[in-house]
């Protein structure tokens, strides 16, 4: 099972499970492949002005820790089978590890309760 708090998300294509994990190595691999900072790509996705090249590179990089045999073209084929919206959702789950500010404010409030006052 994926652990989104560690930057992991899972999906399945044609009965095969995949685990996307955004480690620092994955983030660096994306930036090397795409030639741009990961944070810039996330802003584009949030504004729905994403690049197919960028989304494909994000998925490829996120798969490398667990599935090093997946090529860049394979990542594109996976997006074809998943659909763009599902691929974006998977990447959003995986990338919250690096960009916790992507989490809605109301979700933050429920996951981190206030510290109780000291006892008198």
C-alpha positions in Angstrom: 0.0 0.0 0.0 1.2 3.5 -0.9 2.2 5.9 1.8 1.3 9.5 0.6 3.1 11.0 3.6 6.4 9.5 2.1 5.6 10.8 -1.4 4.0 7.5 -2.7 1.0 6.8 -4.9 -0.2 3.7 -6.6 -2.1 2.9 -9.7 -2.8 -0.2 -11.8 -2.8 -0.6 -15.6 -3.8 -3.9 -17.3 -3.7 -5.7 -13.9 -0.1 -4.6 -13.2 0.4 -2.4 -10.1 2.7 0.6 -10.2 4.1 2.6 -7.3 5.1 6.2 -7.9 7.5 7.6 -5.3 8.8 11.1 -5.4 12.2 10.9 -3.7 14.8 13.6 -4.1 16.5 11.5 -6.8 13.2 11.3 -8.6 12.8 15.1 -8.4 16.3 15.6 -9.7 15.7 13.1 -12.5 12.6 15.0 -13.6 14.5 18.3 -13.6 17.3 16.8 -15.6 14.9 15.3 -18.1 12.6 18.3 -18.4 15.2 21.0 -18.1 13.1 22.9 -15.6 12.4 23.0 -11.9 9.7 20.7 -10.6 8.0 23.6 -8.8 7.4 25.4 -12.2 5.8 22.3 -13.7 3.5 22.0 -10.6 2.3 25.6 -11.1 1.5 24.8 -14.7 -0.5 21.7 -13.7 -2.4 23.7 -11.0 -3.3 26.3 -13.7 -4.3 23.5 -16.1 -1.6 24.7 -18.5 0.4 21.6 -18.3 2.8 20.2 -20.9 2.4 16.6 -22.1 6.2 16.4 -22.1 6.3 17.6 -18.5 3.6 15.2 -17.2 5.2 12.3 -18.9 8.6 13.2 -17.4 7.0 13.6 -14.0 5.5 10.1 -14.1 8.7 8.6 -15.5 10.8 10.1 -12.8 8.4 9.1 -10.0 8.4 5.5 -11.3 12.2 5.1 -11.4 12.8 4.1 -7.7 10.3 1.2 -7.9 10.2 0.5 -11.6 13.6 1.4 -13.1 12.8 -0.6 -16.3 10.0 1.9 -17.2 11.2 4.1 -20.1 10.1 7.6 -20.9 8.0 6.2 -23.8 6.5 3.6 -21.4 5.5 6.4 -19.1 3.6 8.0 -22.0 1.9 4.8 -22.8 0.8 4.5 -19.1 -0.7 8.0 -19.3 -2.5 7.0 -22.5 -4.1 4.0 -20.6 -4.7 6.0 -17.3 -6.0 9.1 -18.9 -4.6 12.6 -18.3 -6.8 13.4 -15.3 -6.0 10.2 -13.4 -2.2 10.6 -14.2 -2.4 14.2 -12.8 -4.2 12.9 -9.7 -1.6 10.2 -9.1 1.2 12.8 -9.4 -0.6 15.2 -7.1 -0.7 12.5 -4.3 2.9 11.6 -4.8 4.1 15.2 -4.9 2.5 16.4 -1.7 5.6 15.1 0.1 7.7 17.8 -1.6 5.0 20.5 -1.7 2.8 20.1 1.4 1.3 23.6 0.6 -0.7 21.8 -2.1 -2.8 20.3 0.6 -6.1 22.3 1.1 -6.1 24.4 4.3 -9.1 22.5 5.8 -7.2 19.2 5.4 -4.2 20.6 7.2 -6.3 21.7 10.1 -7.8 18.2 10.6 -4.5 16.4 10.4 -2.5 18.5 12.8 -4.6 19.2 16.0 -3.7 22.1 18.2 -1.3 21.5 21.1 -3.2 21.3 24.4 -2.5 24.0 27.0 -0.1 23.0 29.7 -1.6 21.6 32.9 -1.8 24.0 35.8 
